[in-house]
């Protein structure tokens, strides 16, 4: 079964489009192939990452060598070599691990212990000294909080939404306070995927010195509009090939997009 998964992974890493990975990951024959144990998936950056292909996020990485191709492309496009990149809500770390040649430092924030250990193992195995794992969540306070995780979909892990599945208690840190000594005023970009807690995280880091861009997903659109109104806010277009974005001019505009990017410079 691993031979088949390796074969489809070899093909998938050559998949040129920024859409369609969800369809294939849900395709029953491919799901059957992925009913195996822990698997070392090769990412498009060349590193190998231990994943669980039964988990939806792990399956996408096994089949395509990346997670969220459009978001990954947007991050790489906007990072400067001198930037620090923050992968907040890293999950398996595939976004940050595919940006290893685009930034001077990459910091992963992931409170799910197994996923964090896989990221740590990847960093150590490939001697990626400019990468650091932080096995915590980031919010607007220091606390110990329940994280709710759906079975076979680690990407739904949320401090906000109560999924039917596993509940684990994890540490979270006040984002601005925790990040200041890491960033030390350096320019940075961030990907934020925190399943409903976007407002809390964005409000903490939006005005940190050196912030260049934040990429984040769609939850809490009304609250996000109130927070970012008047900023350089764009919706990320779901293009097949070249990543692009469109200006958000009103609260209503936000309904047309699932993912967003806000710039301090444009």
DODREN-166538 format. One record per residue (C-alpha): residue number from 1; chain; x, y, z. Coordinates in steps of 0.001 Angstrom, whole numbers, plus 500000, padded with zeros to 6 digits. Layout:
<pts>
   num   chaine       px       py       pz
   NUM        A        X        Y        Z
...
</pts>
This chain:
<pts>
   num   chaine       px       py       pz
     1        A   500000   500000   500000
     2        A   502877   502368   500775
     3        A   504289   501718   497295
     4        A   500996   502876   495782
     5        A   500938   505908   498047
     6        A   504502   506747   497041
     7        A   503525   506429   493383
     8        A   500504   508733   493702
     9        A   502589   511139   495782
    10        A   505173   511284   492989
    11        A   502420   512171   490519
    12        A   500678   514550   492913
    13        A   503808   516611   493585
    14        A   503717   517458   489873
    15        A   500068   518519   490010
    16        A   500303   522116   488726
    17        A   496951   523519   489847
    18        A   496003   525492   492964
    19        A   492579   523828   493186
    20        A   491254   520274   493118
    21        A   493263   518700   495931
    22        A   490160   518459   498157
    23        A   488291   516505   495472
    24        A   491053   513917   495125
    25        A   491583   513629   498881
    26        A   487885   512734   499271
    27        A   487922   510309   496326
    28        A   487029   506852   497654
    29        A   489716   504786   495804
    30        A   492451   507194   496916
    31        A   491101   507182   500477
    32        A   491354   503384   500363
    33        A   495000   503596   499337
    34        A   495593   505911   502284
    35        A   494263   503452   504866
    36        A   497740   502702   506118
    37        A   499863   503520   509117
    38        A   502209   506486   509626
    39        A   503820   507505   506355
    40        A   506848   509641   505442
    41        A   505512   512024   502805
    42        A   507881   513980   500599
    43        A   506983   517658   500436
    44        A   507525   519902   497440
    45        A   510396   521606   499259
    46        A   512204   518242   499319
    47        A   511897   517436   503038
    48        A   510133   514348   504367
    49        A   507412   514649   506982
    50        A   505751   511902   509008
    51        A   501974   512081   508565
    52        A   498880   509956   509165
    53        A   497274   509394   505733
    54        A   493963   508373   507346
    55        A   493710   511950   508595
    56        A   492315   514292   505929
    57        A   495141   516831   506220
    58        A   497762   514104   506197
    59        A   496165   512525   503142
    60        A   496396   515762   501141
    61        A   500080   516055   502052
    62        A   500739   512411   501141
    63        A   499053   512801   497754
    64        A   500296   516278   496771
    65        A   503323   517149   498883
    66        A   501666   520253   500296
    67        A   498644   521523   502192
    68        A   496455   524332   500842
    69        A   498279   524986   497553
    70        A   496755   528421   497014
    71        A   497666   529612   500529
    72        A   501170   528156   500262
    73        A   501729   529919   496931
    74        A   500455   533235   498337
    75        A   502818   532997   501319
    76        A   505848   532170   499173
    77        A   504971   534970   496754
    78        A   504832   537607   499501
    79        A   507716   536536   501729
    80        A   511071   538304   501526
    81        A   514207   536252   502196
    82        A   514899   538405   505264
    83        A   511405   537881   506745
    84        A   510359   535690   509635
    85        A   507375   533475   508802
    86        A   504840   532454   511466
    87        A   502803   529307   510776
    88        A   500076   529735   513395
    89        A   497802   526717   513670
    90        A   500439   524788   511752
    91        A   498727   521376   511912
    92        A   501239   519080   510140
    93        A   503427   522076   509284
    94        A   503218   521572   505533
    95        A   502660   525259   504715
    96        A   505710   526415   506665
    97        A   507815   523433   505589
    98        A   507179   524321   501958
    99        A   508343   527903   502663
   100        A   511776   526911   504008
   101        A   513630   528617   501157
   102        A   511491   531786   501263
   103        A   512195   533155   504770
   104        A   515104   533631   507173
   105        A   513256   531966   510075
   106        A   510068   529928   510335
   107        A   508182   529373   513586
   108        A   505454   526735   513895
   109        A   502708   527020   516511
   110        A   500832   523741   516947
   111        A   499399   522463   520263
   112        A   498398   518966   519063
   113        A   501245   516857   520530
   114        A   501544   514201   517809
   115        A   501539   516748   515001
   116        A   504080   518860   516836
   117        A   506403   515905   517331
   118        A   506247   515123   513609
   119        A   507251   518710   512810
   120        A   510057   518555   515370
   121        A   511312   515257   513905
   122        A   511315   516744   510406
   123        A   513272   519803   511583
   124        A   515871   517670   513362
   125        A   516175   515052   510606
   126        A   516849   517672   507941
   127        A   518951   519901   510233
   128        A   516752   522922   509530
   129        A   518321   525253   512052
   130        A   516214   528243   510983
   131        A   512969   526424   511887
   132        A   511490   526277   515399
   133        A   508476   524413   516795
   134        A   506396   525981   519576
   135        A   504027   523272   520958
   136        A   501416   525804   522036
   137        A   498396   527689   520733
   138        A   498320   531460   520368
   139        A   495354   533518   521575
   140        A   494776   536786   523426
   141        A   495676   535396   526875
   142        A   497835   532892   528736
   143        A   495773   529865   529719
   144        A   495187   526109   529588
   145        A   492278   525512   527200
   146        A   490367   522545   525782
   147        A   491069   521845   522112
   148        A   488296   519951   520276
   149        A   489420   517695   517396
   150        A   487264   515718   514970
   151        A   488191   512114   514227
   152        A   490365   511780   511110
   153        A   490419   515544   510556
   154        A   493061   517155   512752
   155        A   492634   520405   510816
   156        A   489330   521059   512588
   157        A   491054   521377   515961
   158        A   489388   524380   517596
   159        A   489306   526286   520876
   160        A   485958   527748   519802
   161        A   483927   524984   518129
   162        A   482884   521937   520116
   163        A   483373   519040   517665
   164        A   482271   515494   518390
   165        A   485640   513813   518821
   166        A   488704   514104   521031
   167        A   489213   516837   523617
   168        A   492688   517647   524913
   169        A   493793   520380   527283
   170        A   496659   522430   525845
   171        A   498661   525556   526732
   172        A   497983   528825   524932
   173        A   499946   532055   525137
   174        A   499043   535698   524645
   175        A   500270   536151   521096
   176        A   501704   539689   521206
   177        A   503640   539066   524420
   178        A   504966   535693   523277
   179        A   505965   536838   519775
   180        A   507751   540091   520621
   181        A   511024   538447   521791
   182        A   510908   536062   518808
   183        A   510418   538784   516226
   184        A   512645   541470   517801
   185        A   511208   544001   515349
   186        A   512092   541942   512245
   187        A   509739   542041   509289
   188        A   507381   539084   509242
   189        A   504444   537441   507543
   190        A   502028   534944   509036
   191        A   499536   532263   508086
   192        A   496745   531961   510644
   193        A   494487   528891   510685
   194        A   492860   528712   514095
   195        A   489326   527511   513349
   196        A   487195   530353   514668
   197        A   489702   532219   516859
   198        A   491015   534419   514031
   199        A   489853   537684   515581
   200        A   491650   536995   518849
   201        A   494938   536156   517122
   202        A   494824   538854   514439
   203        A   494008   541590   516945
   204        A   497090   540563   518915
   205        A   499622   540606   516072
   206        A   498177   543098   513580
   207        A   500089   546037   515003
   208        A   503312   544301   516007
   209        A   506352   546121   514577
   210        A   507473   544641   511259
   211        A   504178   543039   510269
   212        A   504048   542845   506449
   213        A   501122   540490   505787
   214        A   498717   538080   507439
   215        A   496987   535270   505537
   216        A   493963   533803   507278
   217        A   490864   531722   506630
   218        A   487210   532654   506513
   219        A   485695   532139   509947
   220        A   484092   535061   511805
   221        A   483808   537299   508735
   222        A   481707   539992   510342
   223        A   484038   540369   513311
   224        A   487058   540342   511013
   225        A   485576   543129   508883
   226        A   485062   545278   511978
   227        A   488673   544642   512977
   228        A   490267   545217   509555
   229        A   487997   547860   508018
   230        A   490201   550544   506441
   231        A   493197   548197   506179
   232        A   494706   546776   502976
   233        A   492381   543754   503045
   234        A   491993   541405   500071
   235        A   490092   538202   499354
   236        A   492212   535393   497922
   237        A   490818   534258   494578
   238        A   490458   530506   494032
   239        A   492363   530490   490751
   240        A   493502   527274   489108
   241        A   497027   528421   488281
   242        A   498300   531834   489413
   243        A   497471   533038   492947
   244        A   495764   536428   493069
   245        A   493530   538525   495319
   246        A   490766   541104   495078
   247        A   490240   544218   497213
   248        A   487628   543920   499969
   249        A   485652   547163   500067
   250        A   482710   546166   502262
   251        A   481457   543611   504745
   252        A   479356   542116   501929
   253        A   482478   541552   499799
   254        A   483813   539137   502397
   255        A   481029   536655   501619
   256        A   482628   536020   498214
   257        A   485827   534564   499646
   258        A   487018   531845   502009
   259        A   490562   533091   502572
   260        A   492014   536567   502997
   261        A   495244   538519   503164
   262        A   495843   541844   504894
   263        A   498938   543907   504150
   264        A   500810   546588   505992
   265        A   502378   547309   502614
   266        A   501105   546631   499111
</pts>
